Amino acid sequence: NQRAFAGRLVPLAELKQMARALKVTLNDLVLAECAGALKRFLAEEDCVPTKSLTAAVPISLRSEGDTQANNQVSGMVVSLATDIADPIERLRTIHASANAAKGMTGFLKSLPTDLPALGAPWLMSGLASLYGRSRIADRLPPLANVAISNVPGPPVPLYLAGALVDSYVPVSIVTHGLALNITVQ
């Protein structure tokens, strides 16, 4: 009940052009934009950490052309380089951190990635509830400071009651120990 929500629209074509010009991925650019915003916010609040913030970033393990109706996802932790003042140097550091994390998760594609659909929601809900009630998040160091997810939008126009949907803003999940979630779509 103490949560806040904000949304912002940014032209995708501009971001893709910037990413190409800087020779980084769109995801790298999204992470750098989020890092810059967090760095500015924390500076305004006079609580800039001395170490870089980190982001928990979900990654798809789905092979191209795989249309199975299941989840095939894992995650990686990426440095947001918030201890670096220069935005281009910060972007380059994020790019290197993301590439290193992706290299470490390559072996995950060989592991089973989908729990039985009937039991997974019940199991995950129970584990999340236990994690919160046990206050483990208060005793362990955080895995990351923020969750940042970049999910591709629909490849076709969407309509609602016959009207074209101009835009929509995703709302994602905050969890115990990781209370800030930035989702881009």
Secondary structure, 3 states (H helix, E strand, C coil): CCCCCCCCCCCHHHHHHHHHHHCCCHHHHHHHHHHHHHHHHHHHCCCCCCCCCEEEEEEECCCCCCCCCCCCEEEEEEECCCCCCCHHHHHHHHHHHHHHHHHHCHHHHHCCCCCCCCCHHHHHHHHHHHHHHCCHHHHCCCCCCEEEEECCCCCCCCEECCEECCCCCCCCCCECCECCEEEEC
